[in-house]
Amino acid sequence: MWRRFSFVRQFKLNLLRLLRIRKSPDEIAKGLALGVFIGMTPTFGFQMVIAIFFALLLSENKIAAAVGVWITNPLTAPFIYALEYESGRLVMGMGRAHLPAELTFSAFRELGHEVIVPLCLGSLIYGILCAALTYAITLRVIPIVKTWRIPRWPRPRRRL
């Protein structure tokens, strides 16, 4: 039965890997916050590589940074990016972007400017906010969670 829920199993295995890191809660929280910050940027598809690169560059925990990137996944990304775009658009005082009437390169370049700039500004705002919250929460939760005993997955019974 557990094989049907491979996503749940992968999540549990990666959570165990994160919890078994032999680092201080501060180091784990910094790596996770870095990953969450990168995960909030509009670099979908390259976030894992960027997070590990910056974790190497800043000497932070690479596993925690890679796990933090999972804040944006195919289920949450549309909602996160829409919220970031709308927030950035409101901060900049811009109107909503509309599809161009004619399909030319200059029209798409202008549309890209109308979408990318507010999206990047919104991602910076939410990235800083979510990274700070992640750091604060992780710093307090990791010592508690490390004391938990997480049971193994049930092994399938062999038929005779």
NORJO-V526408 format. One line per field, one symbol per residue. psi: psi as a letter, one per 20 degrees, with the letter a starting at -180 (. if undefined). burial: b if it has 16 or more other C-alpha atoms within 10 Angstrom, else e. Layout:
# NORJO-V526408
psi: ???
burial: ???
This chain:
# NORJO-V526408
psi: hihhmhggggggghgggghjplrqhghghggghghgghhiqllphjggggghghgghjlrohghghhhhihorhhhghgghgggggghghhikqrqqqqqhqmrghghgggghhggghggghhgghggghggggggghhhhghghiiqopqrqpqqqpp.
burial: eeeeeeeeeeeeeeeeebbeeeeebebbbbbbbbbbbbbbbbebeebbebbbebbeeeebbbbbbbbbbbbbeeeebeebbebbbbbbbeeeeeeeeeeeeeeeeeeeeeeeebbeebbbbbbbbbbbebbbebbeebbeebeeeeeeeeeeeeeeeeee
